[in-house]
Amino acid sequence: MERVTGIGGVFFRATNPENLSKWYLENLGVDPVPSGHEQLPWMQEAGPTVFAPFERDTDYFGKDTQGWMINFRVRDLATMVAQLQDAGIAVSMVDADLAIGRFARLHDPEGNPIELWEPPV
């Protein structure tokens, strides 16, 4: 059976896509979509990707109207959290089984939930 080789993109609606792309670049280091074919898109580092449908009534994403949440892997969660907080962004740590890693939660300027994940070493 032929299989997909990875996630090729994450696409979502935004009230102000240009400003939101700038926020993701400045705060999380995610490069915006290239303006031409001669530029490469943001390249993620190799690592695990969890693809998991959740029950419709889950509260894991925050608001019950929220249909998705993006999770970004990080090398050093404490440093990333401090950097975001220094930029005035509210971030909360999540109690979780350390065997699966450490987590923090925040929202982008349009209220979309973001989870940061430091996988176990």
MODELLER restraints for C-alpha pairs under 7 A, 6 or more apart:
rsr = mdl.restraints
at = mdl.atoms
rsr.add(forms.Gaussian(group=physical.xy_distance, feature=features.Distance(at['CA:21:A'], at['CA:32:A']), mean=5.60, stdev=0.5))
rsr.add(forms.Gaussian(group=physical.xy_distance, feature=features.Distance(at['CA:24:A'], at['CA:30:A']), mean=5.51, stdev=0.5))
rsr.add(forms.Gaussian(group=physical.xy_distance, feature=features.Distance(at['CA:25:A'], at['CA:31:A']), mean=5.32, stdev=0.5))
rsr.add(forms.Gaussian(group=physical.xy_distance, feature=features.Distance(at['CA:25:A'], at['CA:32:A']), mean=6.77, stdev=0.5))
rsr.add(forms.Gaussian(group=physical.xy_distance, feature=features.Distance(at['CA:27:A'], at['CA:84:A']), mean=6.61, stdev=0.5))
rsr.add(forms.Gaussian(group=physical.xy_distance, feature=features.Distance(at['CA:30:A'], at['CA:42:A']), mean=6.26, stdev=0.5))
rsr.add(forms.Gaussian(group=physical.xy_distance, feature=features.Distance(at['CA:31:A'], at['CA:41:A']), mean=6.90, stdev=0.5))
rsr.add(forms.Gaussian(group=physical.xy_distance, feature=features.Distance(at['CA:31:A'], at['CA:42:A']), mean=5.02, stdev=0.5))
rsr.add(forms.Gaussian(group=physical.xy_distance, feature=features.Distance(at['CA:33:A'], at['CA:41:A']), mean=5.92, stdev=0.5))
rsr.add(forms.Gaussian(group=physical.xy_distance, feature=features.Distance(at['CA:34:A'], at['CA:40:A']), mean=6.49, stdev=0.5))
rsr.add(forms.Gaussian(group=physical.xy_distance, feature=features.Distance(at['CA:34:A'], at['CA:41:A']), mean=5.76, stdev=0.5))
rsr.add(forms.Gaussian(group=physical.xy_distance, feature=features.Distance(at['CA:61:A'], at['CA:68:A']), mean=6.83, stdev=0.5))
rsr.add(forms.Gaussian(group=physical.xy_distance, feature=features.Distance(at['CA:61:A'], at['CA:69:A']), mean=6.02, stdev=0.5))
rsr.add(forms.Gaussian(group=physical.xy_distance, feature=features.Distance(at['CA:61:A'], at['CA:113:A']), mean=6.61, stdev=0.5))
rsr.add(forms.Gaussian(group=physical.xy_distance, feature=features.Distance(at['CA:69:A'], at['CA:113:A']), mean=5.39, stdev=0.5))
rsr.add(forms.Gaussian(group=physical.xy_distance, feature=features.Distance(at['CA:69:A'], at['CA:114:A']), mean=5.93, stdev=0.5))
rsr.add(forms.Gaussian(group=physical.xy_distance, feature=features.Distance(at['CA:70:A'], at['CA:113:A']), mean=6.93, stdev=0.5))
rsr.add(forms.Gaussian(group=physical.xy_distance, feature=features.Distance(at['CA:70:A'], at['CA:114:A']), mean=5.27, stdev=0.5))
rsr.add(forms.Gaussian(group=physical.xy_distance, feature=features.Distance(at['CA:70:A'], at['CA:115:A']), mean=6.25, stdev=0.5))
rsr.add(forms.Gaussian(group=physical.xy_distance, feature=features.Distance(at['CA:71:A'], at['CA:114:A']), mean=5.88, stdev=0.5))
rsr.add(forms.Gaussian(group=physical.xy_distance, feature=features.Distance(at['CA:71:A'], at['CA:115:A']), mean=4.49, stdev=0.5))
rsr.add(forms.Gaussian(group=physical.xy_distance, feature=features.Distance(at['CA:71:A'], at['CA:116:A']), mean=5.60, stdev=0.5))
rsr.add(forms.Gaussian(group=physical.xy_distance, feature=features.Distance(at['CA:71:A'], at['CA:117:A']), mean=6.73, stdev=0.5))
rsr.add(forms.Gaussian(group=physical.xy_distance, feature=features.Distance(at['CA:72:A'], at['CA:115:A']), mean=6.28, stdev=0.5))
rsr.add(forms.Gaussian(group=physical.xy_distance, feature=features.Distance(at['CA:72:A'], at['CA:116:A']), mean=4.96, stdev=0.5))
rsr.add(forms.Gaussian(group=physical.xy_distance, feature=features.Distance(at['CA:72:A'], at['CA:117:A']), mean=6.02, stdev=0.5))
rsr.add(forms.Gaussian(group=physical.xy_distance, feature=features.Distance(at['CA:73:A'], at['CA:116:A']), mean=5.94, stdev=0.5))
rsr.add(forms.Gaussian(group=physical.xy_distance, feature=features.Distance(at['CA:73:A'], at['CA:117:A']), mean=4.77, stdev=0.5))
rsr.add(forms.Gaussian(group=physical.xy_distance, feature=features.Distance(at['CA:73:A'], at['CA:118:A']), mean=5.81, stdev=0.5))
rsr.add(forms.Gaussian(group=physical.xy_distance, feature=features.Distance(at['CA:74:A'], at['CA:116:A']), mean=6.59, stdev=0.5))
rsr.add(forms.Gaussian(group=physical.xy_distance, feature=features.Distance(at['CA:74:A'], at['CA:117:A']), mean=5.87, stdev=0.5))
rsr.add(forms.Gaussian(group=physical.xy_distance, feature=features.Distance(at['CA:74:A'], at['CA:118:A']), mean=5.11, stdev=0.5))
rsr.add(forms.Gaussian(group=physical.xy_distance, feature=features.Distance(at['CA:75:A'], at['CA:118:A']), mean=5.87, stdev=0.5))
rsr.add(forms.Gaussian(group=physical.xy_distance, feature=features.Distance(at['CA:76:A'], at['CA:118:A']), mean=6.53, stdev=0.5))
rsr.add(forms.Gaussian(group=physical.xy_distance, feature=features.Distance(at['CA:77:A'], at['CA:118:A']), mean=5.76, stdev=0.5))
rsr.add(forms.Gaussian(group=physical.xy_distance, feature=features.Distance(at['CA:81:A'], at['CA:91:A']), mean=6.64, stdev=0.5))
rsr.add(forms.Gaussian(group=physical.xy_distance, feature=features.Distance(at['CA:85:A'], at['CA:91:A']), mean=6.65, stdev=0.5))
rsr.add(forms.Gaussian(group=physical.xy_distance, feature=features.Distance(at['CA:90:A'], at['CA:106:A']), mean=6.22, stdev=0.5))
rsr.add(forms.Gaussian(group=physical.xy_distance, feature=features.Distance(at['CA:91:A'], at['CA:104:A']), mean=6.61, stdev=0.5))
rsr.add(forms.Gaussian(group=physical.xy_distance, feature=features.Distance(at['CA:91:A'], at['CA:105:A']), mean=5.61, stdev=0.5))
rsr.add(forms.Gaussian(group=physical.xy_distance, feature=features.Distance(at['CA:91:A'], at['CA:106:A']), mean=4.82, stdev=0.5))
rsr.add(forms.Gaussian(group=physical.xy_distance, feature=features.Distance(at['CA:92:A'], at['CA:104:A']), mean=5.47, stdev=0.5))
rsr.add(forms.Gaussian(group=physical.xy_distance, feature=features.Distance(at['CA:92:A'], at['CA:105:A']), mean=5.27, stdev=0.5))
rsr.add(forms.Gaussian(group=physical.xy_distance, feature=features.Distance(at['CA:92:A'], at['CA:106:A']), mean=6.64, stdev=0.5))
rsr.add(forms.Gaussian(group=physical.xy_distance, feature=features.Distance(at['CA:93:A'], at['CA:103:A']), mean=6.09, stdev=0.5))
rsr.add(forms.Gaussian(group=physical.xy_distance, feature=features.Distance(at['CA:93:A'], at['CA:104:A']), mean=4.21, stdev=0.5))
rsr.add(forms.Gaussian(group=physical.xy_distance, feature=features.Distance(at['CA:93:A'], at['CA:105:A']), mean=6.36, stdev=0.5))
rsr.add(forms.Gaussian(group=physical.xy_distance, feature=features.Distance(at['CA:94:A'], at['CA:103:A']), mean=5.29, stdev=0.5))
rsr.add(forms.Gaussian(group=physical.xy_distance, feature=features.Distance(at['CA:94:A'], at['CA:104:A']), mean=5.30, stdev=0.5))
rsr.add(forms.Gaussian(group=physical.xy_distance, feature=features.Distance(at['CA:96:A'], at['CA:102:A']), mean=6.66, stdev=0.5))
rsr.add(forms.Gaussian(group=physical.xy_distance, feature=features.Distance(at['CA:99:A'], at['CA:120:A']), mean=6.38, stdev=0.5))
rsr.add(forms.Gaussian(group=physical.xy_distance, feature=features.Distance(at['CA:100:A'], at['CA:119:A']), mean=6.33, stdev=0.5))
rsr.add(forms.Gaussian(group=physical.xy_distance, feature=features.Distance(at['CA:100:A'], at['CA:120:A']), mean=6.03, stdev=0.5))
rsr.add(forms.Gaussian(group=physical.xy_distance, feature=features.Distance(at['CA:101:A'], at['CA:117:A']), mean=6.70, stdev=0.5))
rsr.add(forms.Gaussian(group=physical.xy_distance, feature=features.Distance(at['CA:101:A'], at['CA:118:A']), mean=5.48, stdev=0.5))
rsr.add(forms.Gaussian(group=physical.xy_distance, feature=features.Distance(at['CA:101:A'], at['CA:119:A']), mean=4.37, stdev=0.5))
rsr.add(forms.Gaussian(group=physical.xy_distance, feature=features.Distance(at['CA:101:A'], at['CA:120:A']), mean=4.61, stdev=0.5))
rsr.add(forms.Gaussian(group=physical.xy_distance, feature=features.Distance(at['CA:102:A'], at['CA:117:A']), mean=5.76, stdev=0.5))
rsr.add(forms.Gaussian(group=physical.xy_distance, feature=features.Distance(at['CA:102:A'], at['CA:118:A']), mean=5.13, stdev=0.5))
rsr.add(forms.Gaussian(group=physical.xy_distance, feature=features.Distance(at['CA:102:A'], at['CA:119:A']), mean=6.60, stdev=0.5))
rsr.add(forms.Gaussian(group=physical.xy_distance, feature=features.Distance(at['CA:103:A'], at['CA:115:A']), mean=6.74, stdev=0.5))
rsr.add(forms.Gaussian(group=physical.xy_distance, feature=features.Distance(at['CA:103:A'], at['CA:116:A']), mean=5.47, stdev=0.5))
rsr.add(forms.Gaussian(group=physical.xy_distance, feature=features.Distance(at['CA:103:A'], at['CA:117:A']), mean=4.68, stdev=0.5))
rsr.add(forms.Gaussian(group=physical.xy_distance, feature=features.Distance(at['CA:103:A'], at['CA:118:A']), mean=6.42, stdev=0.5))
rsr.add(forms.Gaussian(group=physical.xy_distance, feature=features.Distance(at['CA:104:A'], at['CA:115:A']), mean=5.74, stdev=0.5))
rsr.add(forms.Gaussian(group=physical.xy_distance, feature=features.Distance(at['CA:104:A'], at['CA:116:A']), mean=5.13, stdev=0.5))
rsr.add(forms.Gaussian(group=physical.xy_distance, feature=features.Distance(at['CA:104:A'], at['CA:117:A']), mean=6.81, stdev=0.5))
rsr.add(forms.Gaussian(group=physical.xy_distance, feature=features.Distance(at['CA:105:A'], at['CA:114:A']), mean=5.76, stdev=0.5))
rsr.add(forms.Gaussian(group=physical.xy_distance, feature=features.Distance(at['CA:105:A'], at['CA:115:A']), mean=4.62, stdev=0.5))
rsr.add(forms.Gaussian(group=physical.xy_distance, feature=features.Distance(at['CA:105:A'], at['CA:116:A']), mean=6.27, stdev=0.5))
rsr.add(forms.Gaussian(group=physical.xy_distance, feature=features.Distance(at['CA:106:A'], at['CA:113:A']), mean=6.05, stdev=0.5))
rsr.add(forms.Gaussian(group=physical.xy_distance, feature=features.Distance(at['CA:106:A'], at['CA:114:A']), mean=5.31, stdev=0.5))
rsr.add(forms.Gaussian(group=physical.xy_distance, feature=features.Distance(at['CA:106:A'], at['CA:115:A']), mean=6.56, stdev=0.5))
rsr.add(forms.Gaussian(group=physical.xy_distance, feature=features.Distance(at['CA:107:A'], at['CA:113:A']), mean=4.54, stdev=0.5))
rsr.add(forms.Gaussian(group=physical.xy_distance, feature=features.Distance(at['CA:107:A'], at['CA:114:A']), mean=5.52, stdev=0.5))
